[in-house]
Amino acid sequence: MCEKTVCFQHIDEIKEFVNAACRCDFDIDIINDRLTIDAKSILGVLSLEYNKELCVRYEQQDSEFENVLGKFAIA
């Protein structure tokens, strides 16, 4: 299982992230405190406070998804 911490600054970044997640054939979750959201759900991701640090968990590696994820990753 892979895990990265991300932070979004604008709604357009969320749209780009969700679009990349939707192209993957494996589960991707966003964890915020005790809440787990399906990263492929635009409404679910938009319901989160997007300027907070969020944990993204996914089961497989996909270079295209990880390139998009890298744009929003926090070191």
PQR file with spaces between the fields and no chain letter, atoms N, CA, C, O and H, PARSE charges and radii, in Angstrom:
ATOM       1  N    MET     1       0.851   -1.183    0.000 -0.4000 1.5000
ATOM       2  CA   MET     1       0.000    0.000    0.000 -0.0000 2.0000
ATOM       3  C    MET     1       0.892    1.239    0.000  0.5500 1.7000
ATOM       4  O    MET     1       1.883    1.307    0.727 -0.5500 1.4000
ATOM       5  N    CYS     2       0.523    2.216   -0.828 -0.4000 1.5000
ATOM       6  CA   CYS     2       1.255    3.472   -0.924 -0.0000 2.0000
ATOM       7  C    CYS     2       0.469    4.562   -0.206  0.5500 1.7000
ATOM       8  O    CYS     2      -0.759    4.514   -0.127 -0.5500 1.4000
ATOM       9  H    CYS     2      -0.283    2.161   -1.418  0.4000 1.0000
ATOM      10  N    GLU     3       1.188    5.532    0.309 -0.4000 1.5000
ATOM      11  CA   GLU     3       0.553    6.613    1.049 -0.0000 2.0000
ATOM      12  C    GLU     3       1.338    7.906    0.829  0.5500 1.7000
ATOM      13  O    GLU     3       2.566    7.923    0.905 -0.5500 1.4000
ATOM      14  H    GLU     3       2.185    5.571    0.245  0.4000 1.0000
ATOM      15  N    LYS     4       0.607    8.985    0.555 -0.4000 1.5000
ATOM      16  CA   LYS     4       1.218   10.307    0.388 -0.0000 2.0000
ATOM      17  C    LYS     4       0.334   11.347    1.049  0.5500 1.7000
ATOM      18  O    LYS     4      -0.886   11.194    1.110 -0.5500 1.4000
ATOM      19  H    LYS     4      -0.391    8.971    0.492  0.4000 1.0000
ATOM      20  N    THR     5       0.958   12.406    1.542 -0.4000 1.5000
ATOM      21  CA   THR     5       0.231   13.528    2.110 -0.0000 2.0000
ATOM      22  C    THR     5       0.159   14.621    1.051  0.5500 1.7000
ATOM      23  O    THR     5       1.164   14.974    0.433 -0.5500 1.4000
ATOM      24  H    THR     5       1.949   12.530    1.492  0.4000 1.0000
ATOM      25  N    VAL     6      -1.046   15.151    0.854 -0.4000 1.5000
ATOM      26  CA   VAL     6      -1.261   16.177   -0.160 -0.0000 2.0000
ATOM      27  C    VAL     6      -1.997   17.367    0.439  0.5500 1.7000
ATOM      28  O    VAL     6      -2.583   17.286    1.518 -0.5500 1.4000
ATOM      29  H    VAL     6      -1.862   14.864    1.356  0.4000 1.0000
ATOM      30  N    CYS     7      -1.948   18.470   -0.293 -0.4000 1.5000
ATOM      31  CA   CYS     7      -2.709   19.662    0.074 -0.0000 2.0000
ATOM      32  C    CYS     7      -3.119   20.349   -1.220  0.5500 1.7000
ATOM      33  O    CYS     7      -2.288   20.573   -2.100 -0.5500 1.4000
ATOM      34  H    CYS     7      -1.472   18.536   -1.170  0.4000 1.0000
ATOM      35  N    PHE     8      -4.380   20.679   -1.335 -0.4000 1.5000
ATOM      36  CA   PHE     8      -4.898   21.362   -2.514 -0.0000 2.0000
ATOM      37  C    PHE     8      -5.125   22.832   -2.185  0.5500 1.7000
ATOM      38  O    PHE     8      -5.597   23.169   -1.099 -0.5500 1.4000
ATOM      39  H    PHE     8      -5.056   20.497   -0.621  0.4000 1.0000
ATOM      40  N    GLN     9      -4.788   23.697   -3.123 -0.4000 1.5000
ATOM      41  CA   GLN     9      -4.951   25.134   -2.917 -0.0000 2.0000
ATOM      42  C    GLN     9      -6.154   25.702   -3.667  0.5500 1.7000
ATOM      43  O    GLN     9      -6.636   26.788   -3.344 -0.5500 1.4000
ATOM      44  H    GLN     9      -4.404   23.423   -4.005  0.4000 1.0000
ATOM      45  N    HIS    10      -6.636   24.964   -4.671 -0.4000 1.5000
ATOM      46  CA   HIS    10      -7.709   25.485   -5.511 -0.0000 2.0000
ATOM      47  C    HIS    10      -8.591   24.330   -5.984  0.5500 1.7000
ATOM      48  O    HIS    10      -8.134   23.191   -6.082 -0.5500 1.4000
ATOM      49  H    HIS    10      -6.244   24.082   -4.934  0.4000 1.0000
ATOM      50  N    ILE    11      -9.826   24.625   -6.267 -0.4000 1.5000
ATOM      51  CA   ILE    11     -10.778   23.608   -6.705 -0.0000 2.0000
ATOM      52  C    ILE    11     -10.331   22.952   -8.013  0.5500 1.7000
ATOM      53  O    ILE    11     -10.582   21.764   -8.216 -0.5500 1.4000
ATOM      54  H    ILE    11     -10.197   25.550   -6.187  0.4000 1.0000
ATOM      55  N    ASP    12      -9.680   23.692   -8.893 -0.4000 1.5000
ATOM      56  CA   ASP    12      -9.194   23.112  -10.151 -0.0000 2.0000
ATOM      57  C    ASP    12      -8.173   22.005   -9.890  0.5500 1.7000
ATOM      58  O    ASP    12      -8.093   21.046  -10.657 -0.5500 1.4000
ATOM      59  H    ASP    12      -9.476   24.657   -8.728  0.4000 1.0000
ATOM      60  N    GLU    13      -7.401   22.129   -8.825 -0.4000 1.5000
ATOM      61  CA   GLU    13      -6.446   21.076   -8.460 -0.0000 2.0000
ATOM      62  C    GLU    13      -7.180   19.816   -8.038  0.5500 1.7000
ATOM      63  O    GLU    13      -6.753   18.709   -8.367 -0.5500 1.4000
ATOM      64  H    GLU    13      -7.467   22.909   -8.201  0.4000 1.0000
ATOM      65  N    ILE    14      -8.273   19.970   -7.319 -0.4000 1.5000
ATOM      66  CA   ILE    14      -9.081   18.826   -6.911 -0.0000 2.0000
ATOM      67  C    ILE    14      -9.654   18.127   -8.139  0.5500 1.7000
ATOM      68  O    ILE    14      -9.642   16.898   -8.214 -0.5500 1.4000
ATOM      69  H    ILE    14      -8.620   20.869   -7.052  0.4000 1.0000
ATOM      70  N    LYS    15     -10.146   18.886   -9.085 -0.4000 1.5000
ATOM      71  CA   LYS    15     -10.695   18.304  -10.319 -0.0000 2.0000
ATOM      72  C    LYS    15      -9.629   17.504  -11.057  0.5500 1.7000
ATOM      73  O    LYS    15      -9.898   16.398  -11.526 -0.5500 1.4000
ATOM      74  H    LYS    15     -10.156   19.884   -9.024  0.4000 1.0000
ATOM      75  N    GLU    16      -8.432   18.050  -11.163 -0.4000 1.5000
ATOM      76  CA   GLU    16      -7.343   17.349  -11.835 -0.0000 2.0000
ATOM      77  C    GLU    16      -6.998   16.051  -11.107  0.5500 1.7000
ATOM      78  O    GLU    16      -6.776   15.018  -11.739 -0.5500 1.4000
ATOM      79  H    GLU    16      -8.213   18.949  -10.782  0.4000 1.0000
ATOM      80  N    PHE    17      -6.953   16.108   -9.777 -0.4000 1.5000
ATOM      81  CA   PHE    17      -6.651   14.928   -8.965 -0.0000 2.0000
ATOM      82  C    PHE    17      -7.726   13.852   -9.140  0.5500 1.7000
ATOM      83  O    PHE    17      -7.399   12.685   -9.361 -0.5500 1.4000
ATOM      84  H    PHE    17      -7.133   16.947   -9.263  0.4000 1.0000
ATOM      85  N    VAL    18      -8.986   14.226   -9.045 -0.4000 1.5000
ATOM      86  CA   VAL    18     -10.084   13.258   -9.164 -0.0000 2.0000
ATOM      87  C    VAL    18     -10.108   12.654  -10.565  0.5500 1.7000
ATOM      88  O    VAL    18     -10.348   11.455  -10.710 -0.5500 1.4000
ATOM      89  H    VAL    18      -9.251   15.174   -8.866  0.4000 1.0000
ATOM      90  N    ASN    19      -9.866   13.450  -11.586 -0.4000 1.5000
ATOM      91  CA   ASN    19      -9.818   12.916  -12.954 -0.0000 2.0000
ATOM      92  C    ASN    19      -8.713   11.883  -13.098  0.5500 1.7000
ATOM      93  O    ASN    19      -8.912   10.848  -13.734 -0.5500 1.4000
ATOM      94  H    ASN    19      -9.671   14.424  -11.468  0.4000 1.0000
ATOM      95  N    ALA    20      -7.556   12.149  -12.516 -0.4000 1.5000
ATOM      96  CA   ALA    20      -6.445   11.189  -12.568 -0.0000 2.0000
ATOM      97  C    ALA    20      -6.801    9.923  -11.795  0.5500 1.7000
ATOM      98  O    ALA    20      -6.490    8.818  -12.240 -0.5500 1.4000
ATOM      99  H    ALA    20      -7.394   12.990  -11.999  0.4000 1.0000
ATOM     100  N    ALA    21      -7.448   10.074  -10.642 -0.4000 1.5000
ATOM     101  CA   ALA    21      -7.851    8.919   -9.835 -0.0000 2.0000
ATOM     102  C    ALA    21      -8.863    8.059  -10.584  0.5500 1.7000
ATOM     103  O    ALA    21      -8.812    6.831  -10.508 -0.5500 1.4000
ATOM     104  H    ALA    21      -7.701   10.971  -10.281  0.4000 1.0000
ATOM     105  N    CYS    22      -9.770    8.691  -11.298 -0.4000 1.5000
ATOM     106  CA   CYS    22     -10.804    7.949  -12.036 -0.0000 2.0000
ATOM     107  C    CYS    22     -10.219    7.102  -13.165  0.5500 1.7000
ATOM     108  O    CYS    22     -10.839    6.125  -13.584 -0.5500 1.4000
ATOM     109  H    CYS    22      -9.810    9.688  -11.359  0.4000 1.0000
ATOM     110  N    ARG    23      -9.063    7.453  -13.649 -0.4000 1.5000
ATOM     111  CA   ARG    23      -8.430    6.674  -14.726 -0.0000 2.0000
ATOM     112  C    ARG    23      -7.725    5.422  -14.194  0.5500 1.7000
ATOM     113  O    ARG    23      -7.269    4.590  -14.978 -0.5500 1.4000
ATOM     114  H    ARG    23      -8.559    8.247  -13.308  0.4000 1.0000
ATOM     115  N    CYS    24      -7.636    5.287  -12.884 -0.4000 1.5000
ATOM     116  CA   CYS    24      -6.971    4.123  -12.278 -0.0000 2.0000
ATOM     117  C    CYS    24      -7.995    3.022  -12.030  0.5500 1.7000
ATOM     118  O    CYS    24      -9.158    3.299  -11.737 -0.5500 1.4000
ATOM     119  H    CYS    24      -8.006    5.963  -12.247  0.4000 1.0000
ATOM     120  N    ASP    25      -7.554    1.768  -12.151 -0.4000 1.5000
ATOM     121  CA   ASP    25      -8.466    0.637  -11.956 -0.0000 2.0000
ATOM     122  C    ASP    25      -8.321    0.016  -10.565  0.5500 1.7000
ATOM     123  O    ASP    25      -8.661   -1.152  -10.373 -0.5500 1.4000
ATOM     124  H    ASP    25      -6.609    1.543  -12.389  0.4000 1.0000
ATOM     125  N    PHE    26      -7.828    0.774   -9.611 -0.4000 1.5000
ATOM     126  CA   PHE    26      -7.693    0.309   -8.226 -0.0000 2.0000
ATOM     127  C    PHE    26      -8.261    1.372   -7.288  0.5500 1.7000
ATOM     128  O    PHE    26      -8.482    2.515   -7.689 -0.5500 1.4000
ATOM     129  H    PHE    26      -7.553    1.723   -9.768  0.4000 1.0000
ATOM     130  N    ASP    27      -8.492    0.982   -6.042 -0.4000 1.5000
ATOM     131  CA   ASP    27      -9.086    1.893   -5.066 -0.0000 2.0000
ATOM     132  C    ASP    27      -8.080    2.940   -4.602  0.5500 1.7000
ATOM     133  O    ASP    27      -6.902    2.654   -4.390 -0.5500 1.4000
ATOM     134  H    ASP    27      -8.312    0.054   -5.717  0.4000 1.0000
ATOM     135  N    ILE    28      -8.584    4.158   -4.453 -0.4000 1.5000
ATOM     136  CA   ILE    28      -7.794    5.268   -3.927 -0.0000 2.0000
ATOM     137  C    ILE    28      -8.669    5.967   -2.896  0.5500 1.7000
ATOM     138  O    ILE    28      -9.803    6.347   -3.190 -0.5500 1.4000
ATOM     139  H    ILE    28      -9.541    4.391   -4.626  0.4000 1.0000
ATOM     140  N    ASP    29      -8.147    6.133   -1.699 -0.4000 1.5000
ATOM     141  CA   ASP    29      -8.887    6.778   -0.615 -0.0000 2.0000
ATOM     142  C    ASP    29      -8.168    8.016   -0.134  0.5500 1.7000
ATOM     143  O    ASP    29      -6.943    8.111   -0.205 -0.5500 1.4000
ATOM     144  H    ASP    29      -7.226    5.824   -1.460  0.4000 1.0000
ATOM     145  N    ILE    30      -8.950    8.972    0.362 -0.4000 1.5000
ATOM     146  CA   ILE    30      -8.404   10.146    1.033 -0.0000 2.0000
ATOM     147  C    ILE    30      -8.859   10.067    2.480  0.5500 1.7000
ATOM     148  O    ILE    30     -10.048    9.921    2.766 -0.5500 1.4000
ATOM     149  H    ILE    30      -9.945    8.895    0.420  0.4000 1.0000
ATOM     150  N    ILE    31      -7.904   10.165    3.383 -0.4000 1.5000
ATOM     151  CA   ILE    31      -8.199   10.067    4.812 -0.0000 2.0000
ATOM     152  C    ILE    31      -7.991   11.430    5.446  0.5500 1.7000
ATOM     153  O    ILE    31      -6.936   12.047    5.297 -0.5500 1.4000
ATOM     154  H    ILE    31      -6.938   10.283    3.151  0.4000 1.0000
ATOM     155  N    ASN    32      -9.012   11.889    6.156 -0.4000 1.5000
ATOM     156  CA   ASN    32      -8.969   13.158    6.874 -0.0000 2.0000
ATOM     157  C    ASN    32      -9.486   12.892    8.278  0.5500 1.7000
ATOM     158  O    ASN    32     -10.689   12.724    8.480 -0.5500 1.4000
ATOM     159  H    ASN    32      -9.869   11.388    6.278  0.4000 1.0000
ATOM     160  N    ASP    33      -8.586   12.854    9.239 -0.4000 1.5000
ATOM     161  CA   ASP    33      -8.917   12.472   10.611 -0.0000 2.0000
ATOM     162  C    ASP    33      -9.524   11.069   10.603  0.5500 1.7000
ATOM     163  O    ASP    33      -8.830   10.107   10.271 -0.5500 1.4000
ATOM     164  H    ASP    33      -7.609   12.991    9.074  0.4000 1.0000
ATOM     165  N    ARG    34     -10.777   10.933   10.953 -0.4000 1.5000
ATOM     166  CA   ARG    34     -11.433    9.617   10.979 -0.0000 2.0000
ATOM     167  C    ARG    34     -12.271    9.355    9.735  0.5500 1.7000
ATOM     168  O    ARG    34     -12.847    8.276    9.592 -0.5500 1.4000
ATOM     169  H    ARG    34     -11.341   11.713   11.223  0.4000 1.0000
ATOM     170  N    LEU    35     -12.342   10.310    8.854 -0.4000 1.5000
ATOM     171  CA   LEU    35     -13.186   10.220    7.671 -0.0000 2.0000
ATOM     172  C    LEU    35     -12.390    9.680    6.485  0.5500 1.7000
ATOM     173  O    LEU    35     -11.287   10.150    6.206 -0.5500 1.4000
ATOM     174  H    LEU    35     -11.874   11.186    8.970  0.4000 1.0000
ATOM     175  N    THR    36     -12.953    8.691    5.791 -0.4000 1.5000
ATOM     176  CA   THR    36     -12.331    8.135    4.590 -0.0000 2.0000
ATOM     177  C    THR    36     -13.261    8.399    3.406  0.5500 1.7000
ATOM     178  O    THR    36     -14.442    8.052    3.435 -0.5500 1.4000
ATOM     179  H    THR    36     -13.849    8.309    6.018  0.4000 1.0000
ATOM     180  N    ILE    37     -12.704    9.019    2.368 -0.4000 1.5000
ATOM     181  CA   ILE    37     -13.468    9.400    1.184 -0.0000 2.0000
ATOM     182  C    ILE    37     -12.894    8.685   -0.034  0.5500 1.7000
ATOM     183  O    ILE    37     -11.677    8.543   -0.153 -0.5500 1.4000
ATOM     184  H    ILE    37     -11.745    9.301    2.345  0.4000 1.0000
ATOM     185  N    ASP    38     -13.749    8.240   -0.925 -0.4000 1.5000
ATOM     186  CA   ASP    38     -13.316    7.661   -2.200 -0.0000 2.0000
ATOM     187  C    ASP    38     -12.756    8.794   -3.058  0.5500 1.7000
ATOM     188  O    ASP    38     -13.468    9.755   -3.352 -0.5500 1.4000
ATOM     189  H    ASP    38     -14.737    8.355   -0.829  0.4000 1.0000
ATOM     190  N    ALA    39     -11.499    8.694   -3.458 -0.4000 1.5000
ATOM     191  CA   ALA    39     -10.846    9.756   -4.226 -0.0000 2.0000
ATOM     192  C    ALA    39     -11.439    9.918   -5.616  0.5500 1.7000
ATOM     193  O    ALA    39     -11.159   10.912   -6.286 -0.5500 1.4000
ATOM     194  H    ALA    39     -10.920    7.914   -3.218  0.4000 1.0000
ATOM     195  N    LYS    40     -12.243    8.976   -6.063 -0.4000 1.5000
ATOM     196  CA   LYS    40     -12.871    9.066   -7.380 -0.0000 2.0000
ATOM     197  C    LYS    40     -14.210    9.795   -7.322  0.5500 1.7000
ATOM     198  O    LYS    40     -14.864    9.972   -8.349 -0.5500 1.4000
ATOM     199  H    LYS    40     -12.470    8.168   -5.519  0.4000 1.0000
ATOM     200  N    SER    41     -14.616   10.214   -6.135 -0.4000 1.5000
ATOM     201  CA   SER    41     -15.880   10.921   -5.941 -0.0000 2.0000
ATOM     202  C    SER    41     -15.617   12.418   -5.841  0.5500 1.7000
ATOM     203  O    SER    41     -15.099   12.894   -4.831 -0.5500 1.4000
ATOM     204  H    SER    41     -14.084   10.070   -5.301  0.4000 1.0000
ATOM     205  N    ILE    42     -15.971   13.153   -6.876 -0.4000 1.5000
ATOM     206  CA   ILE    42     -15.736   14.600   -6.871 -0.0000 2.0000
ATOM     207  C    ILE    42     -16.507   15.273   -5.739  0.5500 1.7000
ATOM     208  O    ILE    42     -15.988   16.186   -5.098 -0.5500 1.4000
ATOM     209  H    ILE    42     -16.392   12.766   -7.696  0.4000 1.0000
ATOM     210  N    LEU    43     -17.735   14.833   -5.487 -0.4000 1.5000
ATOM     211  CA   LEU    43     -18.513   15.431   -4.404 -0.0000 2.0000
ATOM     212  C    LEU    43     -17.904   15.115   -3.038  0.5500 1.7000
ATOM     213  O    LEU    43     -17.882   15.962   -2.146 -0.5500 1.4000
ATOM     214  H    LEU    43     -18.157   14.090   -6.008  0.4000 1.0000
ATOM     215  N    GLY    44     -17.413   13.892   -2.889 -0.4000 1.5000
ATOM     216  CA   GLY    44     -16.779   13.516   -1.630 -0.0000 2.0000
ATOM     217  C    GLY    44     -15.528   14.323   -1.357  0.5500 1.7000
ATOM     218  O    GLY    44     -15.327   14.810   -0.245 -0.5500 1.4000
ATOM     219  H    GLY    44     -17.430   13.203   -3.613  0.4000 1.0000
ATOM     220  N    VAL    45     -14.687   14.468   -2.368 -0.4000 1.5000
ATOM     221  CA   VAL    45     -13.435   15.213   -2.186 -0.0000 2.0000
ATOM     222  C    VAL    45     -13.726   16.693   -1.975  0.5500 1.7000
ATOM     223  O    VAL    45     -13.067   17.339   -1.160 -0.5500 1.4000
ATOM     224  H    VAL    45     -14.850   14.073   -3.272  0.4000 1.0000
ATOM     225  N    LEU    46     -14.693   17.235   -2.690 -0.4000 1.5000
ATOM     226  CA   LEU    46     -15.040   18.647   -2.504 -0.0000 2.0000
ATOM     227  C    LEU    46     -15.645   18.920   -1.131  0.5500 1.7000
ATOM     228  O    LEU    46     -15.628   20.061   -0.668 -0.5500 1.4000
ATOM     229  H    LEU    46     -15.228   16.710   -3.352  0.4000 1.0000
ATOM     230  N    SER    47     -16.178   17.896   -0.473 -0.4000 1.5000
ATOM     231  CA   SER    47     -16.763   18.091    0.858 -0.0000 2.0000
ATOM     232  C    SER    47     -15.692   18.259    1.934  0.5500 1.7000
ATOM     233  O    SER    47     -15.995   18.684    3.049 -0.5500 1.4000
ATOM     234  H    SER    47     -16.191   16.969   -0.849  0.4000 1.0000
ATOM     235  N    LEU    48     -14.437   17.926    1.605 -0.4000 1.5000
ATOM     236  CA   LEU    48     -13.338   18.071    2.556 -0.0000 2.0000
ATOM     237  C    LEU    48     -12.820   19.512    2.558  0.5500 1.7000
ATOM     238  O    LEU    48     -13.023   20.258    1.600 -0.5500 1.4000
ATOM     239  H    LEU    48     -14.190   17.581    0.699  0.4000 1.0000
ATOM     240  N    GLU    49     -12.159   19.885    3.636 -0.4000 1.5000
ATOM     241  CA   GLU    49     -11.480   21.174    3.663 -0.0000 2.0000
ATOM     242  C    GLU    49     -10.240   21.036    2.801  0.5500 1.7000
ATOM     243  O    GLU    49      -9.264   20.410    3.212 -0.5500 1.4000
ATOM     244  H    GLU    49     -11.995   19.279    4.415  0.4000 1.0000
ATOM     245  N    TYR    50     -10.269   21.611    1.617 -0.4000 1.5000
ATOM     246  CA   TYR    50      -9.224   21.324    0.646 -0.0000 2.0000
ATOM     247  C    TYR    50      -7.893   21.997    0.939  0.5500 1.7000
ATOM     248  O    TYR    50      -6.889   21.632    0.327 -0.5500 1.4000
ATOM     249  H    TYR    50     -11.062   22.120    1.282  0.4000 1.0000
ATOM     250  N    ASN    51      -7.840   22.954    1.836 -0.4000 1.5000
ATOM     251  CA   ASN    51      -6.563   23.588    2.133 -0.0000 2.0000
ATOM     252  C    ASN    51      -5.863   22.950    3.342  0.5500 1.7000
ATOM     253  O    ASN    51      -4.875   23.487    3.843 -0.5500 1.4000
ATOM     254  H    ASN    51      -8.655   23.251    2.333  0.4000 1.0000
ATOM     255  N    LYS    52      -6.375   21.806    3.805 -0.4000 1.5000
ATOM     256  CA   LYS    52      -5.754   21.043    4.888 -0.0000 2.0000
ATOM     257  C    LYS    52      -4.916   19.907    4.310  0.5500 1.7000
ATOM     258  O    LYS    52      -5.106   19.495    3.166 -0.5500 1.4000
ATOM     259  H    LYS    52      -7.177   21.370    3.398  0.4000 1.0000
ATOM     260  N    GLU    53      -3.992   19.413    5.118 -0.4000 1.5000
ATOM     261  CA   GLU    53      -3.219   18.242    4.707 -0.0000 2.0000
ATOM     262  C    GLU    53      -4.111   17.010    4.734  0.5500 1.7000
ATOM     263  O    GLU    53      -4.812   16.762    5.715 -0.5500 1.4000
ATOM     264  H    GLU    53      -3.838   19.748    6.048  0.4000 1.0000
ATOM     265  N    LEU    54      -4.080   16.244    3.658 -0.4000 1.5000
ATOM     266  CA   LEU    54      -4.898   15.040    3.515 -0.0000 2.0000
ATOM     267  C    LEU    54      -3.987   13.869    3.166  0.5500 1.7000
ATOM     268  O    LEU    54      -2.983   14.037    2.473 -0.5500 1.4000
ATOM     269  H    LEU    54      -3.511   16.446    2.861  0.4000 1.0000
ATOM     270  N    CYS    55      -4.338   12.695    3.644 -0.4000 1.5000
ATOM     271  CA   CYS    55      -3.566   11.491    3.369 -0.0000 2.0000
ATOM     272  C    CYS    55      -4.243   10.718    2.227  0.5500 1.7000
ATOM     273  O    CYS    55      -5.436   10.421    2.292 -0.5500 1.4000
ATOM     274  H    CYS    55      -5.153   12.557    4.207  0.4000 1.0000
ATOM     275  N    VAL    56      -3.475   10.401    1.193 -0.4000 1.5000
ATOM     276  CA   VAL    56      -3.984    9.622    0.054 -0.0000 2.0000
ATOM     277  C    VAL    56      -3.380    8.226    0.145  0.5500 1.7000
ATOM     278  O    VAL    56      -2.160    8.072    0.211 -0.5500 1.4000
ATOM     279  H    VAL    56      -2.506   10.642    1.140  0.4000 1.0000
ATOM     280  N    ARG    57      -4.249    7.201    0.148 -0.4000 1.5000
ATOM     281  CA   ARG    57      -3.797    5.809    0.179 -0.0000 2.0000
ATOM     282  C    ARG    57      -4.283    5.099   -1.066  0.5500 1.7000
ATOM     283  O    ARG    57      -5.435    5.237   -1.478 -0.5500 1.4000
ATOM     284  H    ARG    57      -5.240    7.327    0.094  0.4000 1.0000
ATOM     285  N    TYR    58      -3.372    4.331   -1.657 -0.4000 1.5000
ATOM     286  CA   TYR    58      -3.729    3.575   -2.860 -0.0000 2.0000
ATOM     287  C    TYR    58      -2.930    2.281   -2.877  0.5500 1.7000
ATOM     288  O    TYR    58      -1.851    2.192   -2.291 -0.5500 1.4000
ATOM     289  H    TYR    58      -2.436    4.218   -1.322  0.4000 1.0000
ATOM     290  N    GLU    59      -3.482    1.273   -3.562 -0.4000 1.5000
ATOM     291  CA   GLU    59      -2.952   -0.085   -3.479 -0.0000 2.0000
ATOM     292  C    GLU    59      -1.898   -0.409   -4.529  0.5500 1.7000
ATOM     293  O    GLU    59      -1.036   -1.254   -4.294 -0.5500 1.4000
ATOM     294  H    GLU    59      -4.359    1.346   -4.038  0.4000 1.0000
ATOM     295  N    GLN    60      -1.953    0.240   -5.665 -0.4000 1.5000
ATOM     296  CA   GLN    60      -1.032   -0.066   -6.754 -0.0000 2.0000
ATOM     297  C    GLN    60      -0.349    1.208   -7.219  0.5500 1.7000
ATOM     298  O    GLN    60      -0.824    2.315   -6.966 -0.5500 1.4000
ATOM     299  H    GLN    60      -2.654    0.927   -5.857  0.4000 1.0000
ATOM     300  N    GLN    61       0.767    1.032   -7.900 -0.4000 1.5000
ATOM     301  CA   GLN    61       1.451    2.190   -8.446 -0.0000 2.0000
ATOM     302  C    GLN    61       1.052    2.385   -9.902  0.5500 1.7000
ATOM     303  O    GLN    61       0.943    1.433  -10.675 -0.5500 1.4000
ATOM     304  H    GLN    61       1.152    0.132   -8.105  0.4000 1.0000
ATOM     305  N    ASP    62       0.842    3.631  -10.244 -0.4000 1.5000
ATOM     306  CA   ASP    62       0.507    4.016  -11.608 -0.0000 2.0000
ATOM     307  C    ASP    62       1.258    5.313  -11.879  0.5500 1.7000
ATOM     308  O    ASP    62       1.016    6.320  -11.214 -0.5500 1.4000
ATOM     309  H    ASP    62       0.931    4.404   -9.616  0.4000 1.0000
ATOM     310  N    SER    63       2.161    5.298  -12.846 -0.4000 1.5000
ATOM     311  CA   SER    63       3.037    6.454  -13.067 -0.0000 2.0000
ATOM     312  C    SER    63       2.265    7.720  -13.427  0.5500 1.7000
ATOM     313  O    SER    63       2.628    8.810  -12.985 -0.5500 1.4000
ATOM     314  H    SER    63       2.357    4.480  -13.387  0.4000 1.0000
ATOM     315  N    GLU    64       1.213    7.590  -14.216 -0.4000 1.5000
ATOM     316  CA   GLU    64       0.424    8.762  -14.595 -0.0000 2.0000
ATOM     317  C    GLU    64      -0.253    9.383  -13.372  0.5500 1.7000
ATOM     318  O    GLU    64      -0.226   10.601  -13.198 -0.5500 1.4000
ATOM     319  H    GLU    64       0.918    6.704  -14.575  0.4000 1.0000
ATOM     320  N    PHE    65      -0.862    8.542  -12.524 -0.4000 1.5000
ATOM     321  CA   PHE    65      -1.511    9.034  -11.315 -0.0000 2.0000
ATOM     322  C    PHE    65      -0.480    9.642  -10.366  0.5500 1.7000
ATOM     323  O    PHE    65      -0.724   10.696   -9.778 -0.5500 1.4000
ATOM     324  H    PHE    65      -0.884    7.552  -12.666  0.4000 1.0000
ATOM     325  N    GLU    66       0.664    8.988  -10.213 -0.4000 1.5000
ATOM     326  CA   GLU    66       1.680    9.488   -9.292 -0.0000 2.0000
ATOM     327  C    GLU    66       2.294   10.799   -9.773  0.5500 1.7000
ATOM     328  O    GLU    66       2.739   11.601   -8.952 -0.5500 1.4000
ATOM     329  H    GLU    66       0.862    8.132  -10.690  0.4000 1.0000
ATOM     330  N    ASN    67       2.328   11.035  -11.084 -0.4000 1.5000
ATOM     331  CA   ASN    67       2.786   12.336  -11.594 -0.0000 2.0000
ATOM     332  C    ASN    67       1.837   13.452  -11.163  0.5500 1.7000
ATOM     333  O    ASN    67       2.279   14.522  -10.745 -0.5500 1.4000
ATOM     334  H    ASN    67       1.967   10.384  -11.751  0.4000 1.0000
ATOM     335  N    VAL    68       0.536   13.201  -11.266 -0.4000 1.5000
ATOM     336  CA   VAL    68      -0.453   14.185  -10.832 -0.0000 2.0000
ATOM     337  C    VAL    68      -0.386   14.338   -9.315  0.5500 1.7000
ATOM     338  O    VAL    68      -0.409   15.457   -8.802 -0.5500 1.4000
ATOM     339  H    VAL    68       0.177   12.332  -11.606  0.4000 1.0000
ATOM     340  N    LEU    69      -0.305   13.239   -8.608 -0.4000 1.5000
ATOM     341  CA   LEU    69      -0.240   13.267   -7.152 -0.0000 2.0000
ATOM     342  C    LEU    69       0.978   14.049   -6.675  0.5500 1.7000
ATOM     343  O    LEU    69       0.912   14.763   -5.674 -0.5500 1.4000
ATOM     344  H    LEU    69      -0.286   12.330   -9.025  0.4000 1.0000
ATOM     345  N    GLY    70       2.083   13.912   -7.389 -0.4000 1.5000
ATOM     346  CA   GLY    70       3.311   14.617   -7.024 -0.0000 2.0000
ATOM     347  C    GLY    70       3.185   16.122   -7.051  0.5500 1.7000
ATOM     348  O    GLY    70       3.910   16.813   -6.335 -0.5500 1.4000
ATOM     349  H    GLY    70       2.137   13.332   -8.202  0.4000 1.0000
ATOM     350  N    LYS    71       2.280   16.648   -7.861 -0.4000 1.5000
ATOM     351  CA   LYS    71       2.061   18.094   -7.925 -0.0000 2.0000
ATOM     352  C    LYS    71       1.531   18.648   -6.612  0.5500 1.7000
ATOM     353  O    LYS    71       1.775   19.805   -6.269 -0.5500 1.4000
ATOM     354  H    LYS    71       1.691   16.087   -8.442  0.4000 1.0000
ATOM     355  N    PHE    72       0.801   17.808   -5.878 -0.4000 1.5000
ATOM     356  CA   PHE    72       0.124   18.269   -4.671 -0.0000 2.0000
ATOM     357  C    PHE    72       0.715   17.680   -3.394  0.5500 1.7000
ATOM     358  O    PHE    72       0.254   17.979   -2.292 -0.5500 1.4000
ATOM     359  H    PHE    72       0.603   16.868   -6.157  0.4000 1.0000
ATOM     360  N    ALA    73       1.736   16.843   -3.550 -0.4000 1.5000
ATOM     361  CA   ALA    73       2.341   16.170   -2.397 -0.0000 2.0000
ATOM     362  C    ALA    73       3.123   17.162   -1.542  0.5500 1.7000
ATOM     363  O    ALA    73       3.722   18.116   -2.038 -0.5500 1.4000
ATOM     364  H    ALA    73       2.110   16.600   -4.445  0.4000 1.0000
ATOM     365  N    ILE    74       3.092   16.900   -0.255 -0.4000 1.5000
ATOM     366  CA   ILE    74       3.842   17.695    0.713 -0.0000 2.0000
ATOM     367  C    ILE    74       5.042   16.875    1.113  0.5500 1.7000
ATOM     368  O    ILE    74       4.907   15.708    1.482 -0.5500 1.4000
ATOM     369  H    ILE    74       2.605   16.125    0.148  0.4000 1.0000
ATOM     370  N    ALA    75       6.219   17.476    1.045 -0.4000 1.5000
ATOM     371  CA   ALA    75       7.457   16.745    1.358 -0.0000 2.0000
ATOM     372  C    ALA    75       7.566   16.388    2.809  0.5500 1.7000
ATOM     373  O    ALA    75       8.550   15.774    3.222 -0.5500 1.4000
ATOM     374  H    ALA    75       6.328   18.424    0.745  0.4000 1.0000
